[in-house]
């Protein structure tokens, strides 16, 4: 009888050990990210940014995060939303240029909280002649329920001679 109980106990232990080793823990799955919807949302932010700049009246549209840094061409980085807005205001004093943006691609993190946008920009003067164009990259973070730009930079494709 002891021998039979011992065999049953050993068999139960082996089965428990094997089943414990074979169990797979299910990792919580992140909600599916709709990349096309996010691309539309980012393009809408770019359109709003351009419309605000082109109106000549800069106001806070929630594009940049308070701690954003932007890398404009041929100047030191602008750190903080206030510094960026001040630069844009001073830029508008000296010109009546218009800008437009086109979101070409977005790369979305698995959790949808960060987005890298790659796009194209064009600047035209008051006679609608292109005076600058090129490409840009922007990093957005979801803060609260909206995306804000935390880093961006651009590169002109105009060749100066």
PyMOL CGO cylinders between C-alpha atoms (Angstrom):
from pymol import cmd
from pymol.cgo import CYLINDER

trace = [
    CYLINDER, 0.00, 0.00, 0.00, 2.84, 2.39, 0.91, 0.3, 1, 1, 1, 1, 1, 1,
    CYLINDER, 2.84, 2.39, 0.91, 4.51, 1.62, -2.38, 0.3, 1, 1, 1, 1, 1, 1,
    CYLINDER, 4.51, 1.62, -2.38, 1.31, 2.35, -4.31, 0.3, 1, 1, 1, 1, 1, 1,
    CYLINDER, 1.31, 2.35, -4.31, 0.78, 5.69, -2.51, 0.3, 1, 1, 1, 1, 1, 1,
    CYLINDER, 0.78, 5.69, -2.51, 4.41, 6.59, -3.13, 0.3, 1, 1, 1, 1, 1, 1,
    CYLINDER, 4.41, 6.59, -3.13, 4.04, 5.89, -6.88, 0.3, 1, 1, 1, 1, 1, 1,
    CYLINDER, 4.04, 5.89, -6.88, 0.85, 7.97, -7.06, 0.3, 1, 1, 1, 1, 1, 1,
    CYLINDER, 0.85, 7.97, -7.06, 2.52, 10.86, -5.23, 0.3, 1, 1, 1, 1, 1, 1,
    CYLINDER, 2.52, 10.86, -5.23, 5.56, 10.73, -7.54, 0.3, 1, 1, 1, 1, 1, 1,
    CYLINDER, 5.56, 10.73, -7.54, 3.35, 10.54, -10.63, 0.3, 1, 1, 1, 1, 1, 1,
    CYLINDER, 3.35, 10.54, -10.63, 1.30, 13.52, -9.40, 0.3, 1, 1, 1, 1, 1, 1,
    CYLINDER, 1.30, 13.52, -9.40, 4.52, 15.46, -8.74, 0.3, 1, 1, 1, 1, 1, 1,
    CYLINDER, 4.52, 15.46, -8.74, 5.90, 14.71, -12.21, 0.3, 1, 1, 1, 1, 1, 1,
    CYLINDER, 5.90, 14.71, -12.21, 2.61, 15.71, -13.90, 0.3, 1, 1, 1, 1, 1, 1,
    CYLINDER, 2.61, 15.71, -13.90, 2.50, 18.94, -11.87, 0.3, 1, 1, 1, 1, 1, 1,
    CYLINDER, 2.50, 18.94, -11.87, 6.12, 19.71, -12.77, 0.3, 1, 1, 1, 1, 1, 1,
    CYLINDER, 6.12, 19.71, -12.77, 5.57, 19.06, -16.49, 0.3, 1, 1, 1, 1, 1, 1,
    CYLINDER, 5.57, 19.06, -16.49, 2.37, 21.08, -16.66, 0.3, 1, 1, 1, 1, 1, 1,
    CYLINDER, 2.37, 21.08, -16.66, 4.01, 23.97, -14.80, 0.3, 1, 1, 1, 1, 1, 1,
    CYLINDER, 4.01, 23.97, -14.80, 6.91, 23.99, -17.25, 0.3, 1, 1, 1, 1, 1, 1,
    CYLINDER, 6.91, 23.99, -17.25, 4.61, 23.91, -20.25, 0.3, 1, 1, 1, 1, 1, 1,
    CYLINDER, 4.61, 23.91, -20.25, 2.22, 26.64, -19.18, 0.3, 1, 1, 1, 1, 1, 1,
    CYLINDER, 2.22, 26.64, -19.18, 2.61, 29.83, -21.19, 0.3, 1, 1, 1, 1, 1, 1,
    CYLINDER, 2.61, 29.83, -21.19, 1.85, 33.09, -19.53, 0.3, 1, 1, 1, 1, 1, 1,
    CYLINDER, 1.85, 33.09, -19.53, -0.34, 35.30, -21.67, 0.3, 1, 1, 1, 1, 1, 1,
    CYLINDER, -0.34, 35.30, -21.67, 1.07, 38.78, -22.00, 0.3, 1, 1, 1, 1, 1, 1,
    CYLINDER, 1.07, 38.78, -22.00, -1.54, 41.50, -22.10, 0.3, 1, 1, 1, 1, 1, 1,
    CYLINDER, -1.54, 41.50, -22.10, -2.04, 42.59, -25.70, 0.3, 1, 1, 1, 1, 1, 1,
    CYLINDER, -2.04, 42.59, -25.70, -1.96, 46.27, -26.58, 0.3, 1, 1, 1, 1, 1, 1,
    CYLINDER, -1.96, 46.27, -26.58, -4.98, 47.55, -28.44, 0.3, 1, 1, 1, 1, 1, 1,
    CYLINDER, -4.98, 47.55, -28.44, -4.55, 47.51, -32.20, 0.3, 1, 1, 1, 1, 1, 1,
    CYLINDER, -4.55, 47.51, -32.20, -3.13, 50.80, -33.49, 0.3, 1, 1, 1, 1, 1, 1,
    CYLINDER, -3.13, 50.80, -33.49, -4.88, 52.30, -36.52, 0.3, 1, 1, 1, 1, 1, 1,
    CYLINDER, -4.88, 52.30, -36.52, -1.88, 53.69, -38.41, 0.3, 1, 1, 1, 1, 1, 1,
    CYLINDER, -1.88, 53.69, -38.41, -3.98, 55.31, -41.17, 0.3, 1, 1, 1, 1, 1, 1,
    CYLINDER, -3.98, 55.31, -41.17, -6.18, 57.11, -38.64, 0.3, 1, 1, 1, 1, 1, 1,
    CYLINDER, -6.18, 57.11, -38.64, -3.10, 58.37, -36.80, 0.3, 1, 1, 1, 1, 1, 1,
    CYLINDER, -3.10, 58.37, -36.80, -1.59, 59.56, -40.10, 0.3, 1, 1, 1, 1, 1, 1,
    CYLINDER, -1.59, 59.56, -40.10, -4.79, 61.56, -40.76, 0.3, 1, 1, 1, 1, 1, 1,
    CYLINDER, -4.79, 61.56, -40.76, -4.66, 63.00, -37.25, 0.3, 1, 1, 1, 1, 1, 1,
    CYLINDER, -4.66, 63.00, -37.25, -1.04, 64.09, -37.68, 0.3, 1, 1, 1, 1, 1, 1,
    CYLINDER, -1.04, 64.09, -37.68, -1.79, 65.61, -41.12, 0.3, 1, 1, 1, 1, 1, 1,
    CYLINDER, -1.79, 65.61, -41.12, -4.64, 67.56, -39.52, 0.3, 1, 1, 1, 1, 1, 1,
    CYLINDER, -4.64, 67.56, -39.52, -2.18, 68.91, -36.92, 0.3, 1, 1, 1, 1, 1, 1,
    CYLINDER, -2.18, 68.91, -36.92, 0.20, 69.94, -39.74, 0.3, 1, 1, 1, 1, 1, 1,
    CYLINDER, 0.20, 69.94, -39.74, -2.65, 71.63, -41.64, 0.3, 1, 1, 1, 1, 1, 1,
    CYLINDER, -2.65, 71.63, -41.64, -3.68, 73.54, -38.51, 0.3, 1, 1, 1, 1, 1, 1,
    CYLINDER, -3.68, 73.54, -38.51, -0.06, 74.58, -37.89, 0.3, 1, 1, 1, 1, 1, 1,
    CYLINDER, -0.06, 74.58, -37.89, 0.29, 75.84, -41.49, 0.3, 1, 1, 1, 1, 1, 1,
    CYLINDER, 0.29, 75.84, -41.49, -3.06, 77.69, -41.39, 0.3, 1, 1, 1, 1, 1, 1,
    CYLINDER, -3.06, 77.69, -41.39, -2.09, 79.40, -38.14, 0.3, 1, 1, 1, 1, 1, 1,
    CYLINDER, -2.09, 79.40, -38.14, 1.35, 80.41, -39.46, 0.3, 1, 1, 1, 1, 1, 1,
    CYLINDER, 1.35, 80.41, -39.46, -0.08, 81.52, -42.81, 0.3, 1, 1, 1, 1, 1, 1,
    CYLINDER, -0.08, 81.52, -42.81, -2.70, 83.69, -41.08, 0.3, 1, 1, 1, 1, 1, 1,
    CYLINDER, -2.70, 83.69, -41.08, 0.12, 85.75, -39.57, 0.3, 1, 1, 1, 1, 1, 1,
    CYLINDER, 0.12, 85.75, -39.57, -1.42, 85.47, -36.11, 0.3, 1, 1, 1, 1, 1, 1,
    CYLINDER, -1.42, 85.47, -36.11, 0.33, 82.89, -34.03, 0.3, 1, 1, 1, 1, 1, 1,
    CYLINDER, 0.33, 82.89, -34.03, -1.67, 81.40, -31.22, 0.3, 1, 1, 1, 1, 1, 1,
    CYLINDER, -1.67, 81.40, -31.22, -1.28, 78.28, -29.17, 0.3, 1, 1, 1, 1, 1, 1,
    CYLINDER, -1.28, 78.28, -29.17, -2.80, 75.46, -31.21, 0.3, 1, 1, 1, 1, 1, 1,
    CYLINDER, -2.80, 75.46, -31.21, -1.38, 72.68, -29.09, 0.3, 1, 1, 1, 1, 1, 1,
    CYLINDER, -1.38, 72.68, -29.09, 1.15, 71.60, -31.71, 0.3, 1, 1, 1, 1, 1, 1,
    CYLINDER, 1.15, 71.60, -31.71, 4.30, 71.80, -29.60, 0.3, 1, 1, 1, 1, 1, 1,
    CYLINDER, 4.30, 71.80, -29.60, 4.76, 70.36, -26.12, 0.3, 1, 1, 1, 1, 1, 1,
    CYLINDER, 4.76, 70.36, -26.12, 5.99, 72.81, -23.48, 0.3, 1, 1, 1, 1, 1, 1,
    CYLINDER, 5.99, 72.81, -23.48, 9.33, 70.96, -23.43, 0.3, 1, 1, 1, 1, 1, 1,
    CYLINDER, 9.33, 70.96, -23.43, 9.68, 70.68, -27.23, 0.3, 1, 1, 1, 1, 1, 1,
    CYLINDER, 9.68, 70.68, -27.23, 12.94, 71.23, -29.07, 0.3, 1, 1, 1, 1, 1, 1,
    CYLINDER, 12.94, 71.23, -29.07, 13.04, 72.15, -32.73, 0.3, 1, 1, 1, 1, 1, 1,
    CYLINDER, 13.04, 72.15, -32.73, 16.04, 72.12, -35.02, 0.3, 1, 1, 1, 1, 1, 1,
    CYLINDER, 16.04, 72.12, -35.02, 15.52, 74.80, -37.67, 0.3, 1, 1, 1, 1, 1, 1,
    CYLINDER, 15.52, 74.80, -37.67, 17.96, 75.10, -40.51, 0.3, 1, 1, 1, 1, 1, 1,
    CYLINDER, 17.96, 75.10, -40.51, 21.05, 77.22, -40.02, 0.3, 1, 1, 1, 1, 1, 1,
    CYLINDER, 21.05, 77.22, -40.02, 20.47, 78.09, -36.35, 0.3, 1, 1, 1, 1, 1, 1,
    CYLINDER, 20.47, 78.09, -36.35, 20.93, 76.71, -32.88, 0.3, 1, 1, 1, 1, 1, 1,
    CYLINDER, 20.93, 76.71, -32.88, 18.14, 74.50, -31.50, 0.3, 1, 1, 1, 1, 1, 1,
    CYLINDER, 18.14, 74.50, -31.50, 15.11, 76.25, -30.08, 0.3, 1, 1, 1, 1, 1, 1,
    CYLINDER, 15.11, 76.25, -30.08, 14.24, 74.78, -26.69, 0.3, 1, 1, 1, 1, 1, 1,
    CYLINDER, 14.24, 74.78, -26.69, 10.76, 75.12, -25.23, 0.3, 1, 1, 1, 1, 1, 1,
    CYLINDER, 10.76, 75.12, -25.23, 7.44, 76.05, -26.79, 0.3, 1, 1, 1, 1, 1, 1,
    CYLINDER, 7.44, 76.05, -26.79, 7.82, 79.72, -25.83, 0.3, 1, 1, 1, 1, 1, 1,
    CYLINDER, 7.82, 79.72, -25.83, 11.18, 80.02, -27.61, 0.3, 1, 1, 1, 1, 1, 1,
    CYLINDER, 11.18, 80.02, -27.61, 9.75, 78.33, -30.71, 0.3, 1, 1, 1, 1, 1, 1,
    CYLINDER, 9.75, 78.33, -30.71, 6.70, 80.61, -30.82, 0.3, 1, 1, 1, 1, 1, 1,
    CYLINDER, 6.70, 80.61, -30.82, 8.87, 83.71, -30.29, 0.3, 1, 1, 1, 1, 1, 1,
    CYLINDER, 8.87, 83.71, -30.29, 11.08, 82.67, -33.22, 0.3, 1, 1, 1, 1, 1, 1,
    CYLINDER, 11.08, 82.67, -33.22, 8.03, 82.13, -35.45, 0.3, 1, 1, 1, 1, 1, 1,
    CYLINDER, 8.03, 82.13, -35.45, 6.58, 85.53, -34.47, 0.3, 1, 1, 1, 1, 1, 1,
    CYLINDER, 6.58, 85.53, -34.47, 9.86, 87.27, -35.34, 0.3, 1, 1, 1, 1, 1, 1,
    CYLINDER, 9.86, 87.27, -35.34, 9.97, 85.36, -38.62, 0.3, 1, 1, 1, 1, 1, 1,
    CYLINDER, 9.97, 85.36, -38.62, 6.48, 86.58, -39.56, 0.3, 1, 1, 1, 1, 1, 1,
    CYLINDER, 6.48, 86.58, -39.56, 7.45, 90.23, -39.01, 0.3, 1, 1, 1, 1, 1, 1,
    CYLINDER, 7.45, 90.23, -39.01, 9.88, 90.04, -41.93, 0.3, 1, 1, 1, 1, 1, 1,
    CYLINDER, 9.88, 90.04, -41.93, 7.89, 88.07, -44.48, 0.3, 1, 1, 1, 1, 1, 1,
    CYLINDER, 7.89, 88.07, -44.48, 4.52, 87.10, -45.86, 0.3, 1, 1, 1, 1, 1, 1,
    CYLINDER, 4.52, 87.10, -45.86, 5.55, 83.61, -46.88, 0.3, 1, 1, 1, 1, 1, 1,
    CYLINDER, 5.55, 83.61, -46.88, 3.11, 80.73, -46.79, 0.3, 1, 1, 1, 1, 1, 1,
    CYLINDER, 3.11, 80.73, -46.79, 3.97, 77.17, -45.81, 0.3, 1, 1, 1, 1, 1, 1,
    CYLINDER, 3.97, 77.17, -45.81, 2.33, 73.81, -46.33, 0.3, 1, 1, 1, 1, 1, 1,
    CYLINDER, 2.33, 73.81, -46.33, 3.11, 70.34, -45.03, 0.3, 1, 1, 1, 1, 1, 1,
    CYLINDER, 3.11, 70.34, -45.03, 2.40, 66.86, -46.31, 0.3, 1, 1, 1, 1, 1, 1,
    CYLINDER, 2.40, 66.86, -46.31, 2.66, 63.85, -44.03, 0.3, 1, 1, 1, 1, 1, 1,
    CYLINDER, 2.66, 63.85, -44.03, 4.27, 61.09, -46.10, 0.3, 1, 1, 1, 1, 1, 1,
    CYLINDER, 4.27, 61.09, -46.10, 4.79, 58.37, -43.50, 0.3, 1, 1, 1, 1, 1, 1,
    CYLINDER, 4.79, 58.37, -43.50, 4.17, 57.71, -39.85, 0.3, 1, 1, 1, 1, 1, 1,
    CYLINDER, 4.17, 57.71, -39.85, 5.93, 55.16, -37.72, 0.3, 1, 1, 1, 1, 1, 1,
    CYLINDER, 5.93, 55.16, -37.72, 3.81, 54.34, -34.69, 0.3, 1, 1, 1, 1, 1, 1,
    CYLINDER, 3.81, 54.34, -34.69, 5.02, 52.67, -31.49, 0.3, 1, 1, 1, 1, 1, 1,
    CYLINDER, 5.02, 52.67, -31.49, 3.24, 49.45, -30.55, 0.3, 1, 1, 1, 1, 1, 1,
    CYLINDER, 3.24, 49.45, -30.55, 1.29, 51.19, -27.81, 0.3, 1, 1, 1, 1, 1, 1,
    CYLINDER, 1.29, 51.19, -27.81, 0.45, 54.18, -30.04, 0.3, 1, 1, 1, 1, 1, 1,
    CYLINDER, 0.45, 54.18, -30.04, 2.02, 56.67, -27.63, 0.3, 1, 1, 1, 1, 1, 1,
    CYLINDER, 2.02, 56.67, -27.63, 4.86, 57.82, -29.89, 0.3, 1, 1, 1, 1, 1, 1,
    CYLINDER, 4.86, 57.82, -29.89, 4.86, 58.65, -33.57, 0.3, 1, 1, 1, 1, 1, 1,
    CYLINDER, 4.86, 58.65, -33.57, 7.69, 59.57, -35.90, 0.3, 1, 1, 1, 1, 1, 1,
    CYLINDER, 7.69, 59.57, -35.90, 6.35, 61.53, -38.85, 0.3, 1, 1, 1, 1, 1, 1,
    CYLINDER, 6.35, 61.53, -38.85, 8.26, 61.99, -42.10, 0.3, 1, 1, 1, 1, 1, 1,
    CYLINDER, 8.26, 61.99, -42.10, 6.91, 64.68, -44.36, 0.3, 1, 1, 1, 1, 1, 1,
    CYLINDER, 6.91, 64.68, -44.36, 7.48, 67.26, -47.04, 0.3, 1, 1, 1, 1, 1, 1,
    CYLINDER, 7.48, 67.26, -47.04, 7.23, 71.05, -46.73, 0.3, 1, 1, 1, 1, 1, 1,
    CYLINDER, 7.23, 71.05, -46.73, 7.07, 73.89, -49.21, 0.3, 1, 1, 1, 1, 1, 1,
    CYLINDER, 7.07, 73.89, -49.21, 7.35, 77.64, -48.64, 0.3, 1, 1, 1, 1, 1, 1,
    CYLINDER, 7.35, 77.64, -48.64, 6.07, 80.11, -51.22, 0.3, 1, 1, 1, 1, 1, 1,
    CYLINDER, 6.07, 80.11, -51.22, 6.43, 83.89, -51.31, 0.3, 1, 1, 1, 1, 1, 1,
    CYLINDER, 6.43, 83.89, -51.31, 3.65, 86.45, -51.83, 0.3, 1, 1, 1, 1, 1, 1,
    CYLINDER, 3.65, 86.45, -51.83, 3.70, 85.82, -55.61, 0.3, 1, 1, 1, 1, 1, 1,
    CYLINDER, 3.70, 85.82, -55.61, 3.22, 82.08, -54.93, 0.3, 1, 1, 1, 1, 1, 1,
    CYLINDER, 3.22, 82.08, -54.93, 6.76, 81.28, -56.12, 0.3, 1, 1, 1, 1, 1, 1,
    CYLINDER, 6.76, 81.28, -56.12, 8.44, 78.41, -54.28, 0.3, 1, 1, 1, 1, 1, 1,
    CYLINDER, 8.44, 78.41, -54.28, 11.36, 79.75, -52.27, 0.3, 1, 1, 1, 1, 1, 1,
    CYLINDER, 11.36, 79.75, -52.27, 12.11, 76.71, -50.13, 0.3, 1, 1, 1, 1, 1, 1,
    CYLINDER, 12.11, 76.71, -50.13, 11.08, 73.08, -49.88, 0.3, 1, 1, 1, 1, 1, 1,
    CYLINDER, 11.08, 73.08, -49.88, 12.39, 69.94, -48.32, 0.3, 1, 1, 1, 1, 1, 1,
    CYLINDER, 12.39, 69.94, -48.32, 11.70, 67.20, -45.86, 0.3, 1, 1, 1, 1, 1, 1,
    CYLINDER, 11.70, 67.20, -45.86, 11.16, 67.04, -42.13, 0.3, 1, 1, 1, 1, 1, 1,
    CYLINDER, 11.16, 67.04, -42.13, 10.90, 64.56, -39.29, 0.3, 1, 1, 1, 1, 1, 1,
    CYLINDER, 10.90, 64.56, -39.29, 8.81, 65.11, -36.18, 0.3, 1, 1, 1, 1, 1, 1,
    CYLINDER, 8.81, 65.11, -36.18, 8.46, 63.06, -33.02, 0.3, 1, 1, 1, 1, 1, 1,
    CYLINDER, 8.46, 63.06, -33.02, 5.05, 63.20, -31.38, 0.3, 1, 1, 1, 1, 1, 1,
    CYLINDER, 5.05, 63.20, -31.38, 4.07, 61.87, -27.97, 0.3, 1, 1, 1, 1, 1, 1,
    CYLINDER, 4.07, 61.87, -27.97, 0.57, 61.24, -26.78, 0.3, 1, 1, 1, 1, 1, 1,
    CYLINDER, 0.57, 61.24, -26.78, 0.04, 63.33, -23.67, 0.3, 1, 1, 1, 1, 1, 1,
    CYLINDER, 0.04, 63.33, -23.67, -3.39, 63.04, -22.22, 0.3, 1, 1, 1, 1, 1, 1,
    CYLINDER, -3.39, 63.04, -22.22, -5.70, 62.47, -25.16, 0.3, 1, 1, 1, 1, 1, 1,
    CYLINDER, -5.70, 62.47, -25.16, -3.75, 64.30, -27.87, 0.3, 1, 1, 1, 1, 1, 1,
    CYLINDER, -3.75, 64.30, -27.87, -0.45, 64.13, -29.70, 0.3, 1, 1, 1, 1, 1, 1,
    CYLINDER, -0.45, 64.13, -29.70, 2.07, 66.94, -29.28, 0.3, 1, 1, 1, 1, 1, 1,
    CYLINDER, 2.07, 66.94, -29.28, 5.34, 67.49, -31.08, 0.3, 1, 1, 1, 1, 1, 1,
    CYLINDER, 5.34, 67.49, -31.08, 8.36, 67.06, -28.79, 0.3, 1, 1, 1, 1, 1, 1,
    CYLINDER, 8.36, 67.06, -28.79, 11.15, 67.16, -31.42, 0.3, 1, 1, 1, 1, 1, 1,
    CYLINDER, 11.15, 67.16, -31.42, 11.32, 68.19, -35.04, 0.3, 1, 1, 1, 1, 1, 1,
    CYLINDER, 11.32, 68.19, -35.04, 13.85, 69.06, -37.67, 0.3, 1, 1, 1, 1, 1, 1,
    CYLINDER, 13.85, 69.06, -37.67, 13.90, 69.84, -41.36, 0.3, 1, 1, 1, 1, 1, 1,
    CYLINDER, 13.90, 69.84, -41.36, 16.28, 69.79, -44.29, 0.3, 1, 1, 1, 1, 1, 1,
    CYLINDER, 16.28, 69.79, -44.29, 15.93, 71.96, -47.37, 0.3, 1, 1, 1, 1, 1, 1,
    CYLINDER, 15.93, 71.96, -47.37, 16.27, 70.42, -50.79, 0.3, 1, 1, 1, 1, 1, 1,
    CYLINDER, 16.27, 70.42, -50.79, 17.10, 73.81, -52.36, 0.3, 1, 1, 1, 1, 1, 1,
    CYLINDER, 17.10, 73.81, -52.36, 20.64, 73.89, -53.70, 0.3, 1, 1, 1, 1, 1, 1,
    CYLINDER, 20.64, 73.89, -53.70, 22.38, 77.19, -53.06, 0.3, 1, 1, 1, 1, 1, 1,
    CYLINDER, 22.38, 77.19, -53.06, 25.12, 78.21, -55.46, 0.3, 1, 1, 1, 1, 1, 1,
]
cmd.load_cgo(trace, "trace")
